[in-house]
Amino acid sequence: WYQRRVRVEDGSLKRLGEKVEIIEKETIQHKDKVAALRQQEVEEEAARKEEERRAYEEVMRAQEAEYERHLQNMLKQEEERNKQYLDKLKKEERQRDIKRKLAMF
């Protein structure tokens, strides 16, 4: 009776030990999965931040280009106004020269 009970308890302990090993293996696998998921989250967050940075830089480049076009247009308008003013001054100067020449006669 005692030997049978010892064998049964030994068998129970053996099965219990096997269950503990299985649980330990599953725990390790679970920890590995959690670590892999965390790493994936970190990588996805880094990729998202990189995409946001690229999008921001693209927007900034577009704004800079728009501002540059605006400045070029303003410069062209200013050059046109200066040209028109110079043409007007030249025309007035010619008219004064003509009047001076006519006044001499």
BALUM-784403 format. One record per atom (N, C-alpha, C, O): y, z, x. Coordinates in steps of 0.1 Angstrom, whole numbers, padded with zeros to 4 digits, always signed. Each point is the difference from the previous one (the first is absolute). Example, Ala and Ser with C-alpha at 12.3 -4.5 7.8 and 13.67 -1.06 7.14 Angstrom:
! residues 2
-0057+0078+0132+0012+0000-0009+0012+0000+0009+0000+0007+0010+0011-0014-0014+0011+0000+0009+0011+0008-0008+0011+0001+0005
This chain:
! residues 105
-0012+0000+0008+0012+0000-0008+0013+0000+0009+0009-0008-0003-0009+0017+0013+0011+0001+0009+0002-0013+0008+0011-0005+0001-0022-0001+0004+0001-0012+0007+0005-0012-0008+0008-0008+0004-0013+0008-0016+0005-0010-0010+0015+0001-0002+0007-0010-0001-0003+0022-0002+0014+0003-0002+0008-0004+0012+0011-0006-0002-0015+0009+0014+0007-0003+0012+0001-0015+0001+0010-0005+0003-0021-0002-0006+0000-0015+0001+0010-0006-0010+0007-0009+0003-0007+0015-0015+0009-0005-0011+0014+0003+0004+0009-0009-0001-0006+0021+0007+0013+0003+0004+0004-0009+0012+0011-0004+0001-0021+0002+0008+0003-0009+0012+0003-0014-0005+0010-0006+0005-0017+0002-0015+0002-0013-0006+0014-0001-0007+0007-0009+0001-0004+0020-0008+0013+0001-0007+0011+0000+0011+0011-0007-0002-0013+0014+0012+0011+0001+0011+0001-0014+0007+0011-0004+0003-0023-0002-0002+0001-0014+0006+0007-0009-0009+0009-0008+0005-0012+0008-0018+0007-0009-0009+0015+0004+0000+0009-0009-0001-0006+0022+0001+0014+0004+0000+0007-0005+0012+0012-0004+0000-0019+0005+0012+0006-0005+0012+0003-0015+0000+0010-0004+0004-0020-0003-0010+0002-0014-0002+0012-0003-0009+0008-0010+0003-0007+0018-0014+0012-0002-0009+0013+0002+0008+0010-0007-0002-0010+0018+0010+0012+0003+0007+0003-0011+0010+0012-0004+0001-0022-0002+0005+0003-0011+0009+0005-0012-0007+0010-0007+0004-0015+0004-0016+0005-0011-0008+0014+0003-0004+0009-0009+0001-0006+0021-0006+0014+0004-0004+0009-0002+0012+0011-0004-0001-0015+0009+0013+0008-0001+0012+0003-0015+0003+0011-0004+0004-0021-0004-0005+0001-0015+0003+0010-0006-0011+0009-0008+0004-0011+0012-0016+0009-0005-0011+0014+0005+0003+0010-0008-0003-0008+0020+0007+0013+0006+0003+0007-0008+0011+0012-0003+0000-0020+0000+0011+0005-0008+0011+0004-0014-0005+0011-0005+0004-0019-0001-0012+0003-0013-0006+0013+0000-0008+0008-0009+0000-0007+0020-0008+0011+0001-0009+0013+0002+0009+0010-0006-0003-0011+0014+0013+0012+0002+0009+0003-0013+0007+0012-0003+0001-0022-0005+0003+0003-0013+0006+0007-0009-0010+0009-0007+0003-0014+0007-0016+0006-0008-0010+0015+0004-0002+0009-0009-0002-0007+0022+0001+0014+0005-0002+0009-0004+0011+0011-0004-0002-0016+0006+0015+0007-0004+0011+0003-0015+0000+0011-0004+0003-0021-0004-0007+0003-0015-0001+0010-0003-0010+0008-0009+0002-0009+0016-0014+0010-0003-0010+0014+0004+0004+0010-0007-0002-0009+0019+0009+0013+0004+0005+0006-0010+0010+0011-0004+0000-0020-0001+0009+0004-0010+0010+0005-0013-0007+0010-0006+0004-0018+0002-0015+0004-0011-0007+0014+0002-0007+0008-0009+0000-0006+0021-0005+0013+0003-0006+0011-0001+0010+0011-0005-0003-0013+0010+0015+0010+0000+0010+0003-0014+0004+0011-0004+0002-0022-0004-0001+0002-0015+0004+0008-0007-0011+0008-0008+0003-0012+0011-0015+0007-0007-0012+0014+0004+0000+0009-0008-0003-0006+0021+0005+0014+0005+0000+0008-0007+0012+0011-0004-0002-0017+0003+0013+0006-0007+0012+0003-0014-0004+0011-0005+0003-0021-0002-0009+0002-0014-0004+0011-0001-0010+0008-0010+0000-0007+0019-0010+0010+0000-0010+0014+0001+0006+0009-0007-0003-0008+0017+0012+0013+0003+0007+0004-0013+0008+0012-0003+0001-0022-0003+0006+0003-0012+0008+0005-0011-0009+0010-0007+0003-0016+0005-0015+0004-0010-0009+0014+0003-0006+0008-0009-0001-0005+0022-0001+0013+0004-0005+0010-0003+0011+0011-0005-0003-0014+0008+0015+0009-0003+0011+0003-0015+0002+0011-0004+0001-0022-0004-0002+0002-0014+0000+0009-0006-0011+0009-0008+0002-0012+0013-0014+0008-0004-0012+0015+0004+0002+0009-0008-0003-0007+0020+0008+0014+0005+0002+0007-0009+0011+0011-0004-0002-0019+0001+0013+0006-0009+0010+0003-0014-0006+0011-0006+0004-0020+0001-0012+0003-0013-0006+0012+0000-0009+0008-0009+0000-0006+0020-0008+0011+0001-0009+0013+0001+0009+0010-0006-0003-0011+0014+0014+0012+0001+0008+0003-0013+0007+0012-0003+0001-0022-0004+0003+0003-0014+0006+0007-0009-0010+0009-0007+0003-0014+0008-0015+0006-0009-0011+0014+0004-0002+0009-0008-0002-0006+0021+0001+0013+0005-0002+0009-0004+0012+0012-0004-0002-0017+0005+0014+0008-0004+0012+0003-0015-0001+0011-0004+0003-0021-0004-0007+0002-0014-0001+0011-0003-0010+0008-0009+0002-0009+0015-0014+0010-0002-0010+0014+0004+0004+0009-0007-0002-0008+0018+0009+0013+0005+0005+0005-0010+0011+0012-0003+0000-0021-0002+0008+0004-0010+0010+0005-0013-0007+0011-0005+0004-0018+0001-0014+0005-0012-0008+0014+0003-0006+0009-0009+0000-0008+0021-0005+0013+0004-0006+0011-0001+0010+0011-0005-0003-0013+0011+0015+0010+0000+0010+0003-0015+0005+0011-0003+0002-0021-0005-0001+0002-0014+0003+0008-0007-0010+0009-0008+0004-0011+0010-0017+0008-0006-0010+0014+0005+0001+0010-0008-0002-0008+0021+0004+0014+0005+0001+0007-0006+0012+0012-0003-0001-0019+0001+0012+0005-0006+0012+0004-0014-0003+0011-0005+0004-0019-0003-0011+0003-0014-0003+0012+0000-0009+0009-0009+0002-0008+0018-0012+0011+0000-0009+0013+0003+0008+0011-0006-0002-0012+0016+0011+0012+0003+0008+0004-0012+0009+0012-0002+0001-0022-0004+0005+0003-0012+0008+0007-0011-0008+0009-0006+0004-0014+0004-0016+0006-0010-0009+0014+0004-0004+0009-0009+0000-0007+0021-0003+0014+0005-0003+0009-0002+0012+0012-0005-0001-0017+0008+0013+0008-0002+0012+0003-0015+0002+0011-0003+0004-0021-0005-0006+0002-0015+0002+0011-0005-0010+0009-0007+0004-0010+0012-0017+0009-0005-0010+0014+0005+0004+0010-0007-0002-0009+0019+0007+0013+0006+0004+0006-0008+0012+0012-0003+0000-0020+0000+0010+0004-0008+0011+0005-0014-0004+0010-0005+0004-0018-0001-0014+0004-0013-0005+0013+0000-0007+0009-0008+0002-0007+0019-0009+0013+0002-0008+0011+0002+0011+0011-0006-0002-0013+0014+0012+0010+0001+0010+0004-0013+0007+0011-0003+0003-0022-0005+0001+0002-0012+0006+0008-0010-0009+0009-0007+0005-0012+0007-0018+0007-0008-0009+0015+0004-0001+0008-0009+0000-0006+0022-0001+0014+0005-0001+0007-0004+0013+0012-0004+0000-0018+0005+0012+0006-0003+0013+0003-0015+0000+0011-0003+0005-0019-0005-0010+0003-0015+0000+0012-0003-0009+0008-0008+0003-0008+0015-0015+0011-0002-0009+0013+0005+0006+0010-0007-0001-0010+0018+0009+0012+0004+0007+0004-0010+0010+0012-0002+0002-0022-0003+0006+0003-0010+0010+0007-0012-0006+0010-0006+0005-0016+0001-0017+0006-0011-0006+0014+0003-0005+0009-0009+0002-0007+0020-0008+0014+0004-0004+0010+0001+0012+0011-0004-0002-0016+0009+0013+0008+0001+0012+0004-0014+0005+0011-0003+0003-0021-0006-0003+0003-0013+0005+0009-0008-0010+0009-0007+0005-0011+0010-0018+0009-0007-0010+0014+0006+0002+0010-0007-0002-0009+0020+0005+0013+0007+0001+0008-0006+0012+0012+0000+0000-0020-0004+0010+0007-0005+0012+0007-0013-0003+0010-0004+0007-0015-0004-0016+0006-0013-0003+0011+0001-0009+0006-0010-0003
